[in-house]
Amino acid sequence: MTRGFQEFIMGKQDLCIAGSCRTESASAQAVTNPIPQVVAALAEGFKSGRWASHIEPVPIPSKHEVVGLIEQAQRILFPGFFSPDILRPESLEYHLGQQLSQFYENLAGQISSAIRHDCFRHNQACTLCSERSYEIAADLVDSLPAIRNLLETDIEAALIGDPAAANSDEVIFSYPGLFATMVFRLAHRLHQLKVPLIPRIMSEQAYHRTAIDINPEASIGSHFFIDHGAGVVVGSTSTIGNRVRLYQGVTLGALSLPRDAGARLRDVKRHPTIEDDVIIYANATILGGETVVGARSIIGGNVWLTESVGPDTRVMLEAPRLVYIGREQGE
């Protein structure tokens, strides 16, 4: 490397500072700093109560921790599938005991934050949040065997309903419908136990991973199977019986709602009832709290349904007329 070139490289910073960088620095100093004004405006909006915020002396549930609870529950409900450890029959009870102890403590902590936040936000009287949180966590833990039994029926439904499902291992590892159903069954139990916030955080995580949106308030029976899954929506007051199968894009929703629906219709049944052994194919939309799909019925793809149908009914769209432009059909 020549001396002249070395001097050029070593002096590059000095040349920059002496030249264009000084000009740019002077230009930057001439621009008014917007941060203090924006900080003041944001702070005023939050402190005044005009904008939703959590500026309170109590904790709020952590989304990160709630996602961790889902993963812990998955390791408990499906031992050996989602843990790096090799499980043997003689170590199973130790594994379950360790996982359940951590899950119980972590769940109680998040429930305590949710209850305290709710009490403080709504100016409720003290209800011994810490003690209640452990009682509720214990109730959820007591429910795990029953939840696992329901999940086994959901696995069975996948094996019966999907010829592509090779075995239960494949369903547990890779079927988004089973993951969304597992999260729903946990969140639904927490909703029954009147835990605020956490059930919806859980359902949002399931939606984030699978694009399946099941409200924790919905009621779903055994042997539930969502095939493919993306785009499925199950509204909060939906009632789904046993052995029901949904395909991708199915919506169980509400009819058009008035502007004040949030307050006026909060406790009103707005979503349909699907009875036992119903199959609903891709992109079907079923709306309305008074809409009932009778047992053993089949709803075809792309159907838009806002009225009840009796048992053993098939609802299908007529085949569309296809138009071929260019080459003749069959060539």
HELIX and SHEET records of a PDB file:
HELIX    1   1 ARG A    3  MET A   10  1                                   8    
HELIX    2   2 LYS A   12  ALA A   18  1                                   7    
HELIX    3   3 SER A   20  ALA A   30  1                                  11    
HELIX    4   4 ILE A   35  SER A   48  1                                  14    
HELIX    5   5 LYS A   63  LEU A   77  1                                  15    
HELIX    6   6 PRO A   89  ARG A  121  1                                  33    
HELIX    7   7 CYS A  129  GLY A  161  1                                  33    
HELIX    8   8 SER A  168  SER A  174  1                                   7    
HELIX    9   9 PRO A  176  GLN A  192  1                                  17    
HELIX   10  10 ILE A  198  THR A  210  1                                  13    
HELIX   11  11 ALA A  261  ARG A  264  1                                   4    
SHEET    1   A 5 ASP A 213  ILE A 214  0                                        
SHEET    2   A 5 VAL A 233  VAL A 234  1                                        
SHEET    3   A 5 THR A 251  GLY A 253  1                                        
SHEET    4   A 5 THR A 285  LEU A 287  1                                        
SHEET    5   A 5 TRP A 304  LEU A 305  1                                        
SHEET    1   B 4 SER A 219  ILE A 220  0                                        
SHEET    2   B 4 THR A 239  ILE A 240  1                                        
SHEET    3   B 4 THR A 273  ILE A 274  1                                        
SHEET    4   B 4 VAL A 292  VAL A 293  1                                        
SHEET    1   C 5 PHE A 225  ASP A 227  0                                        
SHEET    2   C 5 ARG A 245  TYR A 247  1                                        
SHEET    3   C 5 ILE A 279  ILE A 280  1                                        
SHEET    4   C 5 ILE A 298  ILE A 299  1                                        
SHEET    5   C 5 ARG A 314  VAL A 315  1                                        
END                                                                             
